C-alpha cells in the first residue's frame, strides 16, 4: 500500500502503564506468576476498551465459572459477556 503509514500510537498508549511498572514487577515470585499477570492485564485492558468495569466483570465471571463446563467458558470473554448483559432487558453492563 503505497502512501499508507501504520500508526501504533493507540497500542503504545495502552501498554505504557505496564511498561512503566516493569521494573517494579520484575520479580513477581516465580516464572508462572508472569504468565498469570499477563492474562489478568489482558482481561483488564479488554474490559477497559469495551467500557466494562473490570472488578464487576471479574466478580461476576469468577463466581459463575466454577459451575460451568469448559466449552461454556467462551461465553465469558469480555466481549461476549457484555453482549449477553446488554441483551437482557433492564440490565446494564457493570
ABEGO torsion letter per residue (X at the ends): XBGBBBBAAAAAAAAAAAAAAAAAAABAGBAAAAAAAAAAAAAAAAAAAAGBBAAAAAAAAAAAAAABBAAAAAAABAAAAAAAAAABBGBBBX
